[in-house]
Amino acid sequence: MAFVVVPTSAITCAYSISRSSSRQSSQGYDSKTMRKGLSNTRTEQFFTQSRRTIYNNKYNSKRSATNNNKNKSFYVNAAKASSGGKFVVGGNWKCNGSIESIEKLCATLNSGKITADVEIICAPPMVYIDRVQSKLKPPYQVAAQNCWVGKGGAFTGEVSAEMLKDANIPWVILGHSERRSLCGETNEFVGLKTKYALDTGVKVVACIGESLAQREAGNTLKVCFAQLQAIADCVSEKDWDNIIIAYEPVWAIGTGKVATPEQAQDVHAGVRKWMSENVSAAVASKVRIQYGGSVNAGNCDELAQKPDIDGFLVGGASLDGDAFVKICNSAAHSK
Ligand code: PEP
């Protein structure tokens, strides 16, 4: 089992920022200044501790992968038959809405007919979660869109996994590409956050996905596997019971450019194969892999038929109650 020491100081943030400096620079952040401002002896101590932890985890995970490979009898594309859980649809409301619009959305969702066997998770902005949770009726559950990497404390603007747990919020979305690219969250940071949330009792929707440049360079799977590896380095095999993987190609998010069902299926099958070879065949066969990126009421049925697509993470269309209900009911097309 992988073990990780989760640091509980702001130094973690310094770590995240400096490890992602090149990306931030390309996004116009003054990463050098940020790094300088945050750099101190404790940062160095953190780096040493963190690298050691990550090295140990990598070593352990490689060792367990070798063991798994010895008895590997995995079948890519036979996944849906064996993919354990229910089709699962998430609605990522991002930083949108007002009390008025959110109450309207809840009312539309509650009055829509969910006819398929589907798990549904709505992620409102943090300030509205409590209100949404009290308004939405089953089968709707709620999620936070982010949480802090460790125990709460002097981390202005953050929300801890303990708080989510305390407020009965069962899920958190972690590693969304907007947080990776706009807030400088590195693969390692997402791995640490995932582990901390799980250990606190909050289940995780873990997002992965490549940019357009990475896809065009032929690096789609390489990028997704590195993102997954950073999570696998931190979590135990058992932890995967409480993780949903959301494959969200960055070029398809909010652009109206949906991946073709074949493109999505190819990556999902690759991810499942990677899980089999690097975590375990058992986990690969039951982990749910959502597709996210411009899913809407018109394209959901076709995507849902692909054998390795176990659900959707929906941004824009989740703000339209009727469309979202239609997307949830596309679970009926799942094979
Ligand atoms: C998302 O942000 O998770 C997402 C998939 O957005 P959209 O559906 O708007 O592309």
Residues whose N, C-alpha, C, O or C-beta is under 5 A from the ligand:
A	BS01	PEP	N92 A252 I253 G254 T255 G292 G293 S294 V295 L313 V314 G315 G316 A317
